[in-house]
Amino acid sequence: MHRRIIVPSALAASLLLAIPASAADFTPGAPGIGDSYYPASGNGGYDVSHYDLRLKYQPATDLLEGTATILATTKQNLSRFNLDLGLKVSEVRVNGRLATFTTSGDHELEVTPAAPLEKNKTISVVVRYAGKPSEFKVDGWSAWARTPDGGVAAQEPDSAAWWFPSNDHPLDKATFDVSVSVPDGTQAISNGVLQAQSSRLGWTRFSWRSNKPQATYLATLAVGKFDITTDRTANGLPVLNAYSKDLGENAGAARASIERTTEVAEWLESLFGPYPFNALGGYVPNVTSGFALETQTRPFYSPRQFANGANVSVVVHELAHQWYGDSVSVRDWKDIWINEGFARYGQWLWSEKEGEGTAQELADYVYATRTAEDPFWTVKPGDPGAENQFHVSVYDRGALALQALRNEIGDEDFFAVLKGWPQEFAYGNARVGDFVRYAERVSGKPLAELFDTWLFQPSKPAAPTAAAAGLSAPAAAPVTGSAARSAAPRPVQPKSWKKIAVTNTVHDS
């Protein structure tokens, strides 16, 4: 019989392996992800890979009941972590075991697992909750809209906390399964592809899947009574558009715009490369708001966007975001230009395609009609501040920067940049500086000064600077009679201008 002898050094090593990290090695995850504009948004200590949401919603009472299963990976040794949620929680389990929890602030759910969580481990978190989303407000503000026949979750920069627990910041993207039970005769619309629909005992369940990484604010839910159209693109992608049955006089214009979604998306593919997601479409609920939002695969449109007739330009804007904003998302909300400047420039290119004013003419018009004293020029699109995140300057001056870039590096390199960027950072996050470096790499030109002028200086670029960037005052409209002696030259307004200007409110909320 042979007895194994363990020498002291080997014994010490084995004991070290057996001893777990001390409690001091486990610390709480940060209550915010570190955003410069919204310090309380998101959370630290973990990264979500998937949300499975199983919901039940009663339109008559606005009661939402939910069980959320969250799959994540720890990024540190965690003693506690936070989720963002404004509804009342009844139970939390971590890795199958009951966890304790409390709330703090406006929407922080603080979860303490039964045992500390080691770094780089896959975890599951199950949260049972319920409440009336319309009753939850932050500083009097809500991302949930009641409608005559249901409710809608769609807002920016936050909307998730009104209907599911999450790490609510674009830095932490995940895939989604959203299954919603609603009374028979009512529909539930969400992102991605409808996987299943079934009815039982007066309730119908709709199960949706969004299979590419998706920021939490881009997740949407709309419950109501809709007219639904379906189709497939030439490449086989499912297309689903939904229109509230009570849109009134806006119904025709809304349909005339959104039914061109496939056409617009195919045109955008020629500019930005292959469409990045598994579904396409849009929806128009009966809400009183006036904004639109690039909710992933299925943009949200307020009926008021079509109050003056069909407006395909807003469809262009929200679909352009599927590449710029959804597939490539901000690392920090101060980087909002990489969303909005490009979506607006997409509208300018659509105008060019439709023969309603070239991007150059639109850029010249913006430069000429905004005087040096206009506060428009004091907002810096490259870092506008939280209070100006959706200021018209971020859109129009942001698009001016792109036209200046186009003139500087030429069409071949410019369109190579527009198409290459969404592929380079697909399904990820980026900063303004990342785009500048990418454009320099593709063009072989130093561009920091150009972007500093058009994105970061709080003043109107002087005429010689604008001229050097290929921007100038457009030809003036003729002025006759006595007015000719006193009136300043009036630039000719491009034909598409009013349609584009209507969409200046796309993110007003």
ROLO-622483 format. One record per residue (C-alpha): residue in one letter; x, y, z. Coordinates in steps of 0.02 Angstrom, whole numbers, plus 32768, in hexadecimal, padded with zeros to 4 digits. Layout:
N
{node "A",{X,Y,Z}};
...
# end
This chain:
509
{node "M",{8000,8000,8000}};
{node "H",{8045,80A8,7FCF}};
{node "R",{8019,8143,8032}};
{node "R",{8021,81EA,7FD7}};
{node "I",{8090,8268,802F}};
{node "I",{8065,8322,8019}};
{node "V",{80FA,8392,8035}};
{node "P",{80D8,8436,8096}};
{node "S",{80E6,84A8,7FFE}};
{node "A",{806A,8441,7F9B}};
{node "L",{7FF5,8439,8031}};
{node "A",{7FFA,84F7,8041}};
{node "A",{7FD3,850D,7F89}};
{node "S",{7F3F,8497,7F91}};
{node "L",{7EF9,84F1,8029}};
{node "L",{7F06,8597,7FD0}};
{node "L",{7EA2,8552,7F40}};
{node "A",{7E1B,8515,7FB7}};
{node "I",{7E06,85B8,8016}};
{node "P",{7D87,862D,7FC4}};
{node "A",{7DAB,86E5,7FB0}};
{node "S",{7D8A,8744,804F}};
{node "A",{7CF0,87B0,8062}};
{node "A",{7D5F,8848,804F}};
{node "D",{7D86,8814,7F9D}};
{node "F",{7CCF,8825,7F6B}};
{node "T",{7C8B,88D4,7F53}};
{node "P",{7BE6,891E,7F14}};
{node "G",{7BD5,8948,7E5D}};
{node "A",{7BCC,8A01,7E37}};
{node "P",{7B1B,8A4D,7E33}};
{node "G",{7B45,8A9E,7D8C}};
{node "I",{7BA6,8A67,7CF3}};
{node "G",{7C0B,8B08,7CEC}};
{node "D",{7BB1,8B70,7C69}};
{node "S",{7BE7,8C26,7C69}};
{node "Y",{7B37,8C69,7C4B}};
{node "Y",{7AD1,8BEC,7CAF}};
{node "P",{7B3A,8BAB,7D42}};
{node "A",{7AA9,8B45,7D88}};
{node "S",{7A87,8AE9,7CE5}};
{node "G",{7ABC,8A34,7CDA}};
{node "N",{7B1E,89D6,7D5D}};
{node "G",{7BCB,898F,7D78}};
{node "G",{7C0E,88E3,7DA1}};
{node "Y",{7BBB,8877,7D1C}};
{node "D",{7B93,886A,7C63}};
{node "V",{7AEB,8829,7C24}};
{node "S",{7AE4,87B1,7B91}};
{node "H",{7A29,878D,7B88}};
{node "Y",{7980,87C6,7BCB}};
{node "D",{78ED,874E,7BCF}};
{node "L",{7850,87B0,7BFA}};
{node "R",{77AC,8757,7C1D}};
{node "L",{7724,87DA,7C35}};
{node "K",{7669,87ED,7C4C}};
{node "Y",{7615,8894,7C2D}};
{node "Q",{7563,88CC,7C4C}};
{node "P",{753A,8967,7BE4}};
{node "A",{749F,8993,7C4A}};
{node "T",{7501,89AA,7CEB}};
{node "D",{75B3,89C7,7CAA}};
{node "L",{75EE,8937,7D18}};
{node "L",{768F,88E6,7CDB}};
{node "E",{76CB,8845,7D2B}};
{node "G",{7773,87FF,7CFD}};
{node "T",{77F7,877B,7D18}};
{node "A",{789F,87AD,7CD2}};
{node "T",{792D,8731,7CC0}};
{node "I",{79D3,8787,7CA5}};
{node "L",{7A70,872C,7C6F}};
{node "A",{7B11,8788,7C96}};
{node "T",{7BCB,8778,7CB9}};
{node "T",{7C1B,87C4,7D52}};
{node "K",{7CA8,8840,7D31}};
{node "Q",{7CE6,8846,7DE5}};
{node "N",{7CD2,87E7,7E88}};
{node "L",{7C22,8821,7EB4}};
{node "S",{7BD4,882A,7F60}};
{node "R",{7B3F,888B,7F1C}};
{node "F",{7B04,88D4,7E78}};
{node "N",{7A7F,894A,7E37}};
{node "L",{79F9,893F,7DB1}};
{node "D",{7992,89CF,7D6D}};
{node "L",{78D6,89BB,7D89}};
{node "G",{7848,8A2B,7DC2}};
{node "L",{77C2,89A7,7DE2}};
{node "K",{77A6,8947,7E84}};
{node "V",{780C,88A8,7E9B}};
{node "S",{77CA,8811,7EF8}};
{node "E",{785A,8796,7EE4}};
{node "V",{790C,878B,7EA4}};
{node "R",{7971,86ED,7E8A}};
{node "V",{7A29,86E5,7E5A}};
{node "N",{7A66,863F,7E16}};
{node "G",{79C4,85F1,7E52}};
{node "R",{79D5,862A,7F07}};
{node "L",{796B,86AE,7F5B}};
{node "A",{79C5,8754,7F69}};
{node "T",{799F,87E8,7FD8}};
{node "F",{7979,888F,7F88}};
{node "T",{7950,8943,7FAC}};
{node "T",{7934,89E1,7F47}};
{node "S",{7989,8A89,7F43}};
{node "G",{7982,8B27,7EDB}};
{node "D",{7903,8B33,7E4F}};
{node "H",{791C,8A88,7E00}};
{node "E",{79A8,8A28,7E56}};
{node "L",{7983,8975,7E88}};
{node "E",{7A11,893B,7EFB}};
{node "V",{7A26,887F,7EFA}};
{node "T",{7A8E,881E,7F79}};
{node "P",{7AA4,8768,7F44}};
{node "A",{7AA3,86DB,7FC4}};
{node "A",{7B5B,86BE,7FA0}};
{node "P",{7BDA,873A,7F57}};
{node "L",{7BF7,872D,7E9D}};
{node "E",{7CA5,870C,7E59}};
{node "K",{7CEC,876F,7DC8}};
{node "N",{7CD7,872C,7D16}};
{node "K",{7C49,86B6,7D44}};
{node "T",{7BA7,86A1,7CE4}};
{node "I",{7B11,86C8,7D52}};
{node "S",{7A54,86C4,7D41}};
{node "V",{79E4,8743,7D96}};
{node "V",{7927,872B,7D9F}};
{node "V",{78BD,87C1,7DD3}};
{node "R",{7802,87B8,7DF2}};
{node "Y",{77AC,8861,7DF0}};
{node "A",{7709,88BD,7DCE}};
{node "G",{76C3,896C,7DC6}};
{node "K",{7671,89F1,7D5E}};
{node "P",{76F8,8A3C,7CEF}};
{node "S",{769A,8AE0,7CD8}};
{node "E",{76A6,8B00,7D93}};
{node "F",{7764,8AF9,7D94}};
{node "K",{77B4,8BA2,7D70}};
{node "V",{7861,8BEB,7D80}};
{node "D",{785D,8CA7,7D9F}};
{node "G",{77AC,8CA7,7D5A}};
{node "W",{77E4,8C4F,7CBB}};
{node "S",{77A9,8BA9,7C76}};
{node "A",{77E2,8B37,7BE9}};
{node "W",{773C,8ADB,7BEB}};
{node "A",{76A8,8B1F,7B89}};
{node "R",{75F6,8AE7,7BA8}};
{node "T",{758C,8AD7,7B0B}};
{node "P",{74CF,8AC0,7AFB}};
{node "D",{74EA,8A05,7AE5}};
{node "G",{758E,89E0,7B3D}};
{node "G",{763A,8A26,7B5E}};
{node "V",{76E3,8A46,7B0D}};
{node "A",{7797,8A46,7B4C}};
{node "A",{7807,8AAF,7ADA}};
{node "Q",{787C,8B39,7B12}};
{node "E",{7931,8B73,7B11}};
{node "P",{79A8,8B6D,7B6C}};
{node "D",{7945,8B00,7BE7}};
{node "S",{78A9,8A95,7BD6}};
{node "A",{78D2,89E8,7C18}};
{node "A",{78B7,8A11,7CD0}};
{node "W",{77FD,8A29,7CAC}};
{node "W",{77E4,8974,7C78}};
{node "F",{7877,8901,7C9D}};
{node "P",{7911,88F8,7D0E}};
{node "S",{79B4,8917,7CB2}};
{node "N",{7A60,8960,7CA8}};
{node "D",{7A18,89F9,7C55}};
{node "H",{7AA2,8A44,7BEA}};
{node "P",{7AD9,8A2A,7B34}};
{node "L",{7B82,89E8,7B6F}};
{node "D",{7B2F,8947,7BA7}};
{node "K",{7AD4,88FD,7B12}};
{node "A",{7A7F,8853,7B11}};
{node "T",{7A0B,87E5,7AAD}};
{node "F",{7952,87E0,7ADC}};
{node "D",{78BF,8769,7AE6}};
{node "V",{781F,87C9,7B10}};
{node "S",{7781,8763,7B2D}};
{node "V",{76E4,87C6,7B57}};
{node "S",{7636,8789,7B85}};
{node "V",{75A6,8803,7B60}};
{node "P",{74E8,87F3,7B57}};
{node "D",{74A5,87A1,7ABA}};
{node "G",{7489,8821,7A30}};
{node "T",{7520,8886,7A69}};
{node "Q",{75D0,8877,7A22}};
{node "A",{767C,888A,7A6E}};
{node "I",{7704,88CF,79FC}};
{node "S",{77BE,88C7,7A26}};
{node "N",{7867,88BC,79D0}};
{node "G",{78A5,8839,7957}};
{node "V",{7846,87A3,7914}};
{node "L",{77A0,875E,7953}};
{node "Q",{77CF,86AD,7986}};
{node "A",{7725,8670,79C2}};
{node "Q",{7672,86A5,79E5}};
{node "S",{75F6,8640,7A4C}};
{node "S",{754F,865A,7AA5}};
{node "R",{750B,860F,7B44}};
{node "L",{747C,863C,7BB9}};
{node "G",{745F,86E9,7B73}};
{node "W",{7516,871B,7B66}};
{node "T",{758B,871D,7AD0}};
{node "R",{7647,870F,7AE2}};
{node "F",{76C0,875D,7A66}};
{node "S",{7776,8726,7A6C}};
{node "W",{77FB,8792,7A19}};
{node "R",{78B6,8776,7A01}};
{node "S",{793D,87F7,79DE}};
{node "N",{79D7,878E,79BC}};
{node "K",{7A5D,8814,79AA}};
{node "P",{7AA4,887F,7A37}};
{node "Q",{7A28,8907,7A65}};
{node "A",{7A36,899B,7ADB}};
{node "T",{79B0,899C,7B61}};
{node "Y",{7965,8A43,7B2A}};
{node "L",{794D,89F9,7A7D}};
{node "A",{78DD,896F,7AC2}};
{node "T",{7826,899C,7AA9}};
{node "L",{777B,895C,7AD9}};
{node "A",{76D4,8994,7A91}};
{node "V",{762E,8949,7AC7}};
{node "G",{758E,8979,7A6D}};
{node "K",{7521,8954,79D7}};
{node "F",{7583,8961,7935}};
{node "D",{756F,8946,787C}};
{node "I",{7608,88E1,784C}};
{node "T",{765A,88CD,77A2}};
{node "T",{76E0,884B,7781}};
{node "D",{7758,8828,76F3}};
{node "R",{7809,87EE,76CF}};
{node "T",{789A,884B,7684}};
{node "A",{78F4,880C,75E9}};
{node "N",{7973,87BF,7660}};
{node "G",{78EB,8766,76C3}};
{node "L",{78E3,87D5,775E}};
{node "P",{7837,87DB,77AE}};
{node "V",{77E5,8887,77A8}};
{node "L",{775C,88B3,7824}};
{node "N",{7707,895D,7831}};
{node "A",{767E,8983,78AF}};
{node "Y",{7601,8A12,78B2}};
{node "S",{758B,8A3C,793F}};
{node "K",{74D7,8A28,7905}};
{node "D",{74AB,8AD7,7943}};
{node "L",{752B,8B48,78EE}};
{node "G",{74A1,8BB1,78A1}};
{node "E",{74D5,8C28,7816}};
{node "N",{758D,8BFB,782A}};
{node "A",{7570,8B44,77FC}};
{node "G",{7586,8B54,7740}};
{node "A",{7622,8BC0,7748}};
{node "A",{7670,8B4E,77CA}};
{node "R",{7655,8AB4,775E}};
{node "A",{768F,8B0C,76C0}};
{node "S",{7733,8B33,7718}};
{node "I",{7757,8A96,777B}};
{node "E",{7724,8A1C,76F2}};
{node "R",{77BF,8A5C,7697}};
{node "T",{782E,8A16,7721}};
{node "T",{7872,8988,76B6}};
{node "E",{789C,89FF,7627}};
{node "V",{78F5,8A77,769C}};
{node "A",{7956,89EB,76F3}};
{node "E",{7992,89A4,764D}};
{node "W",{79CD,8A51,7618}};
{node "L",{7A26,8A6A,76BE}};
{node "E",{7A80,89C5,76A5}};
{node "S",{7AD3,8A13,760C}};
{node "L",{7B19,8A99,767F}};
{node "F",{7B39,8A41,7724}};
{node "G",{7B4E,898A,76F5}};
{node "P",{7AE2,88F2,771D}};
{node "Y",{7A4E,890D,7791}};
{node "P",{7A8D,88D3,783C}};
{node "F",{79F4,8881,788B}};
{node "N",{7977,87F2,787A}};
{node "A",{78D8,8855,7858}};
{node "L",{7897,88F8,7812}};
{node "G",{77FD,8964,782B}};
{node "G",{77AF,89F0,7890}};
{node "Y",{7718,8A17,78FA}};
{node "V",{76A4,8AA9,791B}};
{node "P",{7640,8AA0,79BE}};
{node "N",{75BA,8B1E,79EC}};
{node "V",{7627,8B8B,7A5B}};
{node "T",{761F,8C47,7A73}};
{node "S",{76DC,8C61,7A68}};
{node "G",{7730,8CA6,79CE}};
{node "F",{77D7,8C4B,79CA}};
{node "A",{7819,8BB0,7973}};
{node "L",{789C,8B35,79B1}};
{node "E",{7911,8AB7,7961}};
{node "T",{78D8,8A22,79CB}};
{node "Q",{793E,8993,7984}};
{node "T",{78F4,893C,78EB}};
{node "R",{784B,8992,7906}};
{node "P",{7851,8A51,7918}};
{node "F",{77CB,8AAB,797A}};
{node "Y",{7770,8B3C,7925}};
{node "S",{76F6,8BB7,7975}};
{node "P",{765D,8BDB,7908}};
{node "R",{7688,8C94,790B}};
{node "Q",{7720,8C71,789E}};
{node "F",{76A2,8C5C,7811}};
{node "A",{762B,8CEA,783C}};
{node "N",{765C,8D4A,779E}};
{node "G",{7658,8CB3,772B}};
{node "A",{76CF,8C27,76FF}};
{node "N",{7782,8C41,7735}};
{node "V",{77FD,8BBC,76FD}};
{node "S",{788B,8C27,7740}};
{node "V",{7864,8BF6,77F4}};
{node "V",{7867,8B3F,77BF}};
{node "V",{7913,8B5D,7772}};
{node "H",{794D,8BAC,7815}};
{node "E",{7915,8B1D,7886}};
{node "L",{7951,8A94,7810}};
{node "A",{79FB,8AE8,77FD}};
{node "H",{7A09,8AD4,78B9}};
{node "Q",{7A01,8A18,78A6}};
{node "W",{7AB7,8A25,786E}};
{node "Y",{7AE7,8AC7,78C6}};
{node "G",{7AA9,8ABD,7978}};
{node "D",{7A64,8A0D,7983}};
{node "S",{7AEA,899C,793A}};
{node "V",{7B73,8A19,7964}};
{node "S",{7B3E,8A6B,7A07}};
{node "V",{7B86,8AF5,7A73}};
{node "R",{7C06,8AC9,7AF7}};
{node "D",{7BCF,8B62,7B59}};
{node "W",{7B36,8BCE,7B3B}};
{node "K",{7BA7,8C62,7B12}};
{node "D",{7BD0,8C03,7A71}};
{node "I",{7B1E,8C1E,7A32}};
{node "W",{7B5E,8C6B,798F}};
{node "I",{7B8D,8BBF,794D}};
{node "N",{7AD2,8B9B,7956}};
{node "E",{7A7A,8C3B,7924}};
{node "G",{7AF4,8C8F,78AE}};
{node "F",{7AF3,8BF6,783E}};
{node "A",{7A37,8BDA,7845}};
{node "R",{7A1E,8C8F,7810}};
{node "Y",{7A9F,8C7F,7786}};
{node "G",{7A41,8BE5,774A}};
{node "Q",{79AB,8C57,7733}};
{node "W",{7A17,8CD0,76CF}};
{node "L",{7A51,8C42,7660}};
{node "W",{799C,8C0A,7647}};
{node "S",{7972,8CBC,7613}};
{node "E",{7A03,8CB3,7597}};
{node "K",{79C3,8C0D,7553}};
{node "E",{7911,8C50,7542}};
{node "G",{794A,8CEE,74E7}};
{node "E",{790A,8D60,7571}};
{node "G",{79AF,8DB2,759E}};
{node "T",{7A5F,8D6D,75A7}};
{node "A",{7ABB,8D53,764A}};
{node "Q",{7B2C,8DE2,7615}};
{node "E",{7A97,8E56,75FB}};
{node "L",{7A4E,8E26,76A4}};
{node "A",{7AF5,8E43,76F9}};
{node "D",{7B09,8EEC,76A5}};
{node "Y",{7A57,8F1A,76DA}};
{node "V",{7A78,8EEE,7790}};
{node "Y",{7B1A,8F51,7792}};
{node "A",{7ACC,8FE9,773F}};
{node "T",{7A2B,8FF3,77A3}};
{node "R",{7A7A,8FE1,7850}};
{node "T",{7ACB,9087,787D}};
{node "A",{7B67,908E,78E6}};
{node "E",{7AFD,90CC,7979}};
{node "D",{7A88,9036,7970}};
{node "P",{7A96,8FC6,7A0B}};
{node "F",{7A97,8F37,798E}};
{node "W",{7B54,8F4F,7981}};
{node "T",{7B75,8F4C,7A3C}};
{node "V",{7B3F,8E95,7A49}};
{node "K",{7BCF,8E1F,7A25}};
{node "P",{7B8E,8D82,79CC}};
{node "G",{7C27,8D20,7A01}};
{node "D",{7BFE,8D3E,7AB9}};
{node "P",{7B5B,8DA0,7AC6}};
{node "G",{7B36,8D87,7B7E}};
{node "A",{7AA5,8D24,7BC6}};
{node "E",{7A2F,8DB8,7BB9}};
{node "N",{7A53,8DC9,7AFE}};
{node "Q",{7A65,8D12,7AD1}};
{node "F",{79D9,8D1E,7A50}};
{node "H",{79F1,8DD4,7A1F}};
{node "V",{79D7,8DF9,7966}};
{node "S",{7A90,8E25,795D}};
{node "V",{7ABE,8D70,797F}};
{node "Y",{7A59,8D43,78E4}};
{node "D",{7A79,8DD0,7869}};
{node "R",{7B25,8E0A,78A0}};
{node "G",{7B4F,8D52,78B5}};
{node "A",{7B1F,8D34,7800}};
{node "L",{7B82,8DCF,77CC}};
{node "A",{7C1D,8D7B,7814}};
{node "L",{7BFE,8CE5,77A4}};
{node "Q",{7BEA,8D50,770A}};
{node "A",{7C8C,8DA9,7736}};
{node "L",{7CDE,8CFE,7746}};
{node "R",{7C96,8CC8,769E}};
{node "N",{7CDD,8D63,764A}};
{node "E",{7D85,8D4B,769D}};
{node "I",{7DA4,8C94,7673}};
{node "G",{7D3A,8C7F,75D5}};
{node "D",{7CA6,8C10,75B1}};
{node "E",{7D05,8B6D,759A}};
{node "D",{7D55,8B70,7646}};
{node "F",{7CBE,8BC2,7698}};
{node "F",{7C45,8B3B,7664}};
{node "A",{7CC6,8AB6,768E}};
{node "V",{7CC8,8AFF,773E}};
{node "L",{7C09,8B01,774A}};
{node "K",{7C01,8A4A,7717}};
{node "G",{7C9A,8A0C,7773}};
{node "W",{7C7A,8A5A,781D}};
{node "P",{7BDD,89F4,7846}};
{node "Q",{7C3B,8955,7818}};
{node "E",{7CD5,8984,787E}};
{node "F",{7C71,89A1,791E}};
{node "A",{7BDA,8930,78FA}};
{node "Y",{7B73,8904,7995}};
{node "G",{7BEA,8967,7A02}};
{node "N",{7C07,8A15,7A46}};
{node "A",{7C72,8AA7,7A0D}};
{node "R",{7CA4,8B5A,7A33}};
{node "V",{7CAF,8BF3,79C5}};
{node "G",{7D6C,8BE2,79C9}};
{node "D",{7D5F,8B31,7986}};
{node "F",{7D06,8B73,78EC}};
{node "V",{7D87,8BFC,78D1}};
{node "R",{7E15,8B7D,78D7}};
{node "Y",{7DB8,8B07,7864}};
{node "A",{7D99,8B90,77E3}};
{node "E",{7E52,8BC0,77ED}};
{node "R",{7E84,8B0C,77D0}};
{node "V",{7E16,8AF6,7738}};
{node "S",{7E3E,8B9E,76E9}};
{node "G",{7EF4,8BAB,771C}};
{node "K",{7ED6,8C60,774E}};
{node "P",{7EE7,8CB9,77F6}};
{node "L",{7E35,8CEB,7826}};
{node "A",{7E3C,8D1D,78DD}};
{node "E",{7E38,8DD7,78B6}};
{node "L",{7DA3,8DC6,7841}};
{node "F",{7D3D,8D68,78C3}};
{node "D",{7D71,8DDF,794D}};
{node "T",{7D30,8E71,78E5}};
{node "W",{7C88,8E25,78BB}};
{node "L",{7C65,8DBD,7956}};
{node "F",{7CBB,8E0C,79EB}};
{node "Q",{7CCE,8EC9,79D4}};
{node "P",{7C3D,8F2D,7A22}};
{node "S",{7C35,8FAB,7996}};
{node "K",{7C0A,8FB8,78DE}};
{node "P",{7CA0,8F8D,786F}};
{node "A",{7CD8,902A,7813}};
{node "A",{7CB0,903D,775B}};
{node "P",{7D62,9013,7720}};
{node "T",{7D60,8F75,778C}};
{node "A",{7CB6,8F44,7747}};
{node "A",{7CF0,8F66,7696}};
{node "A",{7D89,8EFA,76B3}};
{node "A",{7D11,8E6F,76E8}};
{node "G",{7CAC,8E88,764A}};
{node "L",{7C1D,8EE3,76A1}};
{node "S",{7BD9,8F8B,766D}};
{node "A",{7B3A,8FF2,7664}};
{node "P",{7AC5,8FAC,75DF}};
{node "A",{7A82,9015,7552}};
{node "A",{7A04,9096,758E}};
{node "A",{794F,9098,755A}};
{node "P",{7927,912F,74EE}};
{node "V",{78E5,91C7,754C}};
{node "T",{7887,924B,74EA}};
{node "G",{7833,92F3,7505}};
{node "S",{7852,9361,759C}};
{node "A",{7886,92C9,7602}};
{node "A",{7921,92B9,7595}};
{node "R",{796A,9358,75DF}};
{node "S",{795B,931F,7696}};
{node "A",{7954,9263,769D}};
{node "A",{79EC,91F4,76B5}};
{node "P",{7A01,9168,7637}};
{node "R",{798C,90D8,765F}};
{node "P",{79D6,902B,763D}};
{node "V",{796F,8FB4,75D5}};
{node "Q",{7925,8F2E,7643}};
{node "P",{7940,8E7B,7604}};
{node "K",{789D,8E24,75DB}};
{node "S",{78B8,8D9D,765F}};
{node "W",{78DC,8E18,76EA}};
{node "K",{782E,8E1E,7739}};
{node "K",{781D,8D61,773B}};
{node "I",{78C5,8D51,778F}};
{node "A",{789F,8DDE,780A}};
{node "V",{7802,8D83,7841}};
{node "T",{7873,8CF9,7882}};
{node "N",{78D3,8D72,78F0}};
{node "T",{785B,8D38,7976}};
{node "V",{7880,8C7F,795E}};
{node "H",{78CA,8C73,7A0D}};
{node "D",{786C,8CFD,7A66}};
{node "S",{7824,8CAF,7B01}};
# end
